[in-house]
Amino acid sequence: MYSLPNLPYEYDALSRAISRDIMELHHTKHHQAYVDKLNAALDLAPGVAERDLESILTHLDAVPESVQTAIRNNGGGHLNHSLFWQWMSPDGGGEPTGVLAEKLDDHYGSFQQFVDSFNEKATGLFGSGWVWLMPDLEIITTPNQDNPIMDGQAKPLLGLDVWEHAYYLDYKNVRADYIKAWWDVVNWQRIADDYHQ
């Protein structure tokens, strides 16, 4: 059975970009709901829960059809949010350094051009979903709580939740303001470490 992971910082630690109210609501209500519904779906699929979550999500065709959608949506929600909390830090923001910085410059021309490209994808995504930086440094989007691993792709280096519940209390319907502020808490050290692996 899965459980809600602890955040690696206090709820108010990212308040220059995301308020305590949103962080607490997002973590204790939205993420908790994905965990609860995932566990309920796995109860109806004996044997599936014995595999780790990433394995389940990369082999959804092996999941009983009756719970496949519930496991896709809620397993994706649990995985995506578990990663999302790690990709932010009170010490975040600024720009990456080292190899990742060089590769982003090579790929996009400059860090700012990378940010602009990411922001364009994030503001242009219709409805709810996620924007991802992939290990090959391409930027892609997925709808709902889908993760690229569900389509046989690699695990992302970075992702941004653009569901309204991630920002509505602070930014109302202005997604672009949320995206702009979010860069101030991106945990580039974590992302650079993952990029080296």
C-alpha positions in Angstrom: 0.0 0.0 0.0 1.2 3.5 -0.9 1.4 6.4 1.5 1.8 10.1 1.3 5.4 11.1 1.3 6.7 13.8 3.6 7.7 17.0 2.0 11.5 17.8 2.2 10.7 21.3 3.5 7.9 23.1 5.4 4.7 24.1 3.8 5.7 27.8 3.9 9.3 27.2 2.6 8.4 28.1 -1.0 6.2 31.0 -0.2 8.0 33.4 -2.5 6.4 31.5 -5.3 3.8 29.2 -3.8 1.9 30.0 -0.7 1.7 27.8 2.4 -2.1 27.4 1.8 -1.6 26.0 -1.7 1.3 23.7 -0.6 -0.7 22.3 2.3 -3.9 21.9 0.2 -2.0 20.4 -2.7 -0.1 17.9 -0.6 -2.6 16.9 2.1 -5.7 16.9 0.0 -4.9 16.5 -3.7 -1.9 14.2 -3.4 -3.5 12.3 -0.5 -6.5 11.7 -2.7 -4.4 10.1 -5.4 -2.7 7.8 -2.9 -6.1 6.8 -1.4 -7.7 6.1 -4.8 -4.6 4.2 -6.0 -4.6 2.0 -3.0 -8.4 1.3 -3.4 -7.8 0.4 -7.1 -4.9 -1.9 -6.2 -7.1 -3.7 -3.7 -9.2 -4.8 -6.7 -6.1 -6.1 -8.6 -4.4 -8.9 -6.7 -0.8 -9.3 -7.6 -0.4 -5.9 -9.3 0.6 -4.1 -6.1 3.6 -6.4 -5.6 5.3 -4.5 -8.4 6.8 -1.0 -7.9 4.7 1.9 -9.1 6.9 2.8 -12.1 6.8 -0.8 -13.3 3.0 -0.8 -13.0 2.7 2.4 -14.9 5.0 1.3 -17.7 3.0 -1.9 -18.1 -0.6 -0.7 -17.8 -1.7 -3.2 -20.4 -0.9 -5.9 -17.7 -3.3 -4.3 -15.3 -6.9 -5.6 -15.2 -9.1 -3.5 -17.5 -11.6 -2.8 -14.7 -9.1 -0.8 -12.7 -6.7 0.3 -15.5 -8.0 3.9 -15.7 -8.1 4.4 -12.0 -4.5 3.1 -11.6 -3.3 5.2 -14.6 -4.9 8.4 -13.2 -4.1 8.0 -9.5 -0.8 6.1 -9.9 0.3 8.9 -12.2 -0.9 11.5 -9.8 1.0 9.9 -7.0 4.2 9.5 -9.0 4.1 12.9 -10.6 3.5 14.7 -7.3 6.2 12.7 -5.5 8.6 13.9 -8.1 7.3 17.4 -8.2 8.0 18.1 -4.5 11.6 17.0 -5.0 12.0 19.3 -8.0 11.5 22.3 -5.8 13.5 23.7 -3.0 13.7 26.7 -0.7 17.3 27.1 -2.0 16.1 26.8 -5.6 15.9 29.2 -8.4 18.6 30.8 -10.5 20.2 28.8 -13.3 21.7 25.4 -13.5 25.5 25.1 -13.6 28.0 22.6 -15.1 27.2 20.1 -17.8 23.4 20.6 -17.6 23.8 24.4 -18.2 26.1 23.8 -21.1 23.8 21.2 -22.7 20.7 23.5 -22.3 22.7 26.4 -23.9 23.7 24.1 -26.8 20.2 22.8 -27.3 18.2 26.1 -26.9 20.8 28.8 -27.5 20.6 30.1 -24.0 19.1 29.3 -20.6 16.5 32.1 -21.2 15.5 30.6 -24.5 15.0 27.3 -22.8 12.8 29.0 -20.1 10.8 30.8 -22.8 10.2 27.5 -24.7 9.2 25.7 -21.5 6.8 28.6 -20.6 5.3 28.6 -24.0 4.5 24.9 -23.7 3.1 25.4 -20.2 0.9 28.3 -21.0 -0.3 26.7 -24.2 -1.3 23.3 -22.7 -5.1 23.0 -22.9 -6.8 22.0 -19.7 -5.0 20.2 -17.0 -1.7 18.4 -17.3 2.1 18.5 -17.0 5.1 20.0 -18.8 8.3 18.0 -18.8 12.0 18.4 -19.5 13.2 15.1 -20.8 16.7 13.6 -20.5 17.3 14.4 -24.2 16.4 18.0 -23.2 13.2 18.1 -25.3 10.1 19.7 -23.7 6.9 17.7 -23.9 3.5 17.8 -22.3 1.0 15.2 -21.1 -2.6 15.5 -20.2 -4.2 14.8 -16.9 -1.8 12.9 -14.6 -0.1 11.0 -17.4 3.7 10.6 -17.1 5.9 10.0 -20.1 7.0 6.6 -18.8 3.4 5.4 -19.6 4.2 5.8 -23.3 7.6 4.0 -23.1 9.6 7.2 -22.7 12.3 7.9 -20.2 11.7 9.3 -16.7 11.6 13.1 -16.9 14.3 15.4 -15.4 11.8 18.1 -14.4 8.1 18.6 -14.5 5.6 21.3 -13.8 2.1 20.7 -12.6 -0.3 23.1 -14.5 -3.5 21.8 -13.0 -5.5 24.7 -11.6 -5.3 23.3 -8.1 -1.5 23.9 -8.2 -1.9 27.7 -8.4 -5.5 28.9 -8.3 -5.5 30.2 -4.7 -2.5 32.4 -5.4 -2.8 33.2 -9.1 -6.5 32.8 -9.8 -6.7 31.9 -13.5 -3.4 33.5 -14.6 -1.3 30.4 -15.2 1.5 32.5 -16.7 2.1 34.3 -13.4 2.4 31.0 -11.6 4.8 29.6 -14.2 7.0 32.7 -13.9 7.1 32.5 -10.1 7.8 28.8 -10.1 11.3 29.2 -11.6 12.3 30.9 -8.4 12.0 27.5 -6.5 13.3 25.0 -9.1 15.8 22.7 -7.5 18.5 22.8 -10.2 20.9 20.8 -8.0 18.6 17.8 -7.9 18.0 18.0 -11.7 21.7 18.3 -12.5 22.4 15.3 -10.3 19.8 13.3 -12.1 21.1 14.4 -15.5 24.6 13.1 -14.7 23.3 9.6 -14.0 
